[in-house]
Amino acid sequence: MKAVLTRMNPNFNPNLGIDFQLEKLKPLVGGTITGLVRTSEPAIHEGYFDDEFFGFTITTPNGKKYTLILMSDDEGVGPVNFKLTEEKNT
């Protein structure tokens, strides 16, 4: 599965709301989901989250790997937010 940005607002402003979030996600365009992650596993984000969340590992065509954690409120009625981190090569 590839993450592909299909349409961009012609009035794009990276400092406003959704446009700001889309700008943060740009490094993932053309990438492939290569794994699934959850925050309760200590090897992923030791003690960073009180609640458990899930997400994806995405590998871009240039070989960089990112972890995208999807976050929302417990009821699932609020807007989804995310935490995107680039994995360091080891």
C-alpha positions as CSV (number, residue, x, y, z in Angstrom):
1,M,0.0,0.0,0.0
2,K,1.4,3.4,-1.0
3,A,0.7,6.7,0.6
4,V,-0.1,9.1,-2.3
5,L,-1.2,12.7,-2.1
6,T,-3.8,12.9,-4.8
7,R,-4.9,16.5,-4.6
8,M,-3.5,19.8,-3.2
9,N,-5.4,22.9,-2.5
10,P,-4.2,25.7,-4.9
11,N,-4.3,28.1,-1.9
12,F,-2.1,25.9,0.1
13,N,-0.7,27.6,3.2
14,P,1.7,25.5,5.4
15,N,1.0,27.6,8.4
16,L,-2.8,27.0,8.6
17,G,-4.7,24.0,10.1
18,I,-5.0,21.0,7.7
19,D,-2.3,22.5,5.4
20,F,0.1,22.5,8.3
21,Q,-0.6,18.8,8.9
22,L,-0.3,17.9,5.2
23,E,3.1,19.6,5.1
24,K,4.3,17.4,8.0
25,L,3.1,14.3,6.1
26,K,4.9,15.2,2.8
27,P,8.0,13.1,3.4
28,L,5.7,10.0,3.2
29,V,4.5,10.6,-0.3
30,G,5.5,7.7,-2.5
31,G,6.4,5.6,0.6
32,T,5.3,2.1,1.3
33,I,3.7,0.8,4.6
34,T,6.3,-1.8,5.7
35,G,5.1,-2.5,9.2
36,L,2.6,-2.0,12.0
37,V,3.5,-0.5,15.4
38,R,1.8,0.0,18.8
39,T,2.9,2.3,21.5
40,S,2.7,-0.2,24.4
41,E,5.8,-2.0,23.2
42,P,8.8,-0.5,25.1
43,A,11.1,-0.8,22.1
44,I,9.0,1.8,20.2
45,H,8.4,4.8,22.5
46,E,9.5,4.0,26.0
47,G,7.1,5.6,28.4
48,Y,6.1,8.4,26.0
49,F,2.4,7.6,25.9
50,D,0.0,7.0,28.8
51,D,-2.6,5.5,26.5
52,E,-2.0,2.9,23.8
53,F,-2.0,4.0,20.2
54,F,-1.2,2.3,16.9
55,G,0.3,3.2,13.6
56,F,2.6,2.3,10.7
57,T,6.2,2.1,9.7
58,I,6.6,3.7,6.3
59,T,9.7,3.3,4.1
60,T,10.3,6.0,1.4
61,P,11.8,5.3,-2.0
62,N,15.2,6.8,-0.7
63,G,15.3,4.2,2.1
64,K,14.3,6.5,5.0
65,K,11.9,4.9,7.5
66,Y,9.3,6.8,9.4
67,T,6.9,5.8,12.3
68,L,3.5,7.3,12.0
69,I,1.4,7.0,15.2
70,L,-2.3,7.8,14.9
71,M,-3.9,9.4,18.0
72,S,-7.4,10.3,18.9
73,D,-9.6,10.6,22.0
74,D,-10.9,7.5,23.9
75,E,-14.3,7.8,22.4
76,G,-13.0,8.2,18.9
77,V,-15.2,11.2,18.1
78,G,-12.4,13.8,18.1
79,P,-10.2,14.6,15.2
80,V,-7.3,12.2,14.6
81,N,-3.9,13.6,15.2
82,F,-0.6,12.0,14.5
83,K,3.0,11.8,15.6
84,L,5.6,11.3,12.8
85,T,9.1,10.4,13.7
86,E,12.0,9.5,11.4
87,E,13.8,6.4,12.4
88,K,17.5,6.7,12.9
89,N,19.7,4.2,11.1
90,T,21.5,1.8,13.4
